[in-house]
C-alpha cells in the first residue's frame, strides 16, 4: 500500500515578506505563497501518544503535522469545505504539494476545497519513528508498547483533534489512498458524525478477514502478476534466474550495510503493483546486464574458467546494487511499514478468531504453504519455470538483510506475537445506512488489497456505499489519473451512476 504519493520532492518555497502580498490576505508568519495561486499553511498539533491515558500517560504527547493548502485568492473564505487526505502505508507521510498544483489536488482545489495533508503519527514531521528514535528507549518491550499506539485507530483520533483545532470543527470530506482507506473505515466507526463524505481509492479494508486470508489471496494475485511481467519482458526470465542463482551462491553486501540475498531481491516484486511497475522493474534489472571486461587490443580473451569461480558469475555493478537499495530503502527509512504492516489486519473487535491476532509473521507462514513454485531454489536451472517475485509482504528475516532494521528485531517479534490488539472497526456503526456516503474505487486485480474482500466490506456498508470496480487501474490509479478523484466525488453526491 505504498503507492499514491503526490511526489516525494519538496519544492523550494518562498517565505512571504510584507511587500510580496498584493492580495487581501491575513497570512500568518511562516505561511508560504507558491505559484498557481497557492497559499500553504503549516500546523503542528500536540496529541497524546495514548489517547486513552491522555497527555499524562506513560509516553506523554507527540506532535502531528498537517499542511493546509488553499487558493490564495480564497483563503479568507470561512465557508470553504475541508478535505483531508490520508496517505497509504502504514508508515508513510502525506505527499508534498507541487507548484503549480497537479493531479488530484488540482482537481480538489478546483472543486473549491481547502485541502489538508496530514503526516500520520510517526511519519514525516509528525514525531517520526525511526530506528534512531526508537534507540532512545530503554528496552524492546518499551519500543513495542510505544508502537502499539501507531495504528489506524490512533491515527483517526489524531485526525479528530486536527479537525477540531485546525479545521474549526467543520465536517470533513476524506480521501484515503490504500491504507488511508483503512483509516477512513476506522474514522467511520469512531466518528461518523464528523464526516461529510468518504472517498477511498484501493483501500476498502478486508473487515473481519485475517492476515492469513489476505496473504493467501495476494500470493495468488502475484502469480498472475509475475506471469504478465515475464510475458511483457520474456528475456527477463533468465536474467532474474541468473541473478537469483548468483545471489544464492554469493549474497552481495549493499552500500547501506545490508545484504542482497535471493529473498531480498525477490521483494522487488512490490514494484509490480503500480501502472508503471513493469517498466520500473525491467529498467532496474537492465543494470545487472554488465558487459564483459575490456581486453587489450589484439589480446585473446581467456576461455578457462577458474575453479573457484561461481557456476554463474554475475559481476553486480555498484549501479545495480545502489538501484536495488534505492527501490527498497523505504523499508529502512520508514520502519513502521515493516513493524506494523501485519497488525493492520489484527482487529480485536472482529468476530473471527483469526482476525483478532496475533499475526505471527503471517506472510512468511502462508508463503511456506504455497508449494514448490514459490521456492526459488527449485527454479534455478535454465529453462525451468520463471522465478516468482513476492509482493507487499513483510518477513521476520528482513531484520537480517536490512541493516537499519536489525536493532528493531526484538520489538518486531514482540508485536508479531501480540494477541490482545484493540478493535479497529465497529461493524454495527459501519452498517448503519444513514451514515456518510462512501464512494470507493477497487482495482479488479489489485495485488495489495483483495477485490473480493473489498466487495464484502462494501456490502457491509449497505446502500450508502458506491463501488467502482475496474481493471483500468492498478493500485496507483489516484496518482496516475486525477479524474479518479472527480469521479469518486461525483459518485458520492449521486451525480454519476456507478455502478450503472
PyMOL commands that set and color helices and strands:
alter all, ss='L'
color gray80, all
select helices_A, chain A and resi 18-20+72-74+103-110+131-134+140-147+152-165+179-190+192-194+211-232+236-249+262-273+277-286+318-328+330-333+336-340+342-345+353-355+362-367+372-374+376-379+398-401+403-416+427-430+451-464+477-480+483-492
alter helices_A, ss='H'
color red, helices_A
select strands_A, chain A and resi 32-34+38-48+61-71+82-86+114-119+172-177+195-201+252-253+259-260+437-443+465-470
alter strands_A, ss='S'
color yellow, strands_A
deselect
rebuild
show_as cartoon
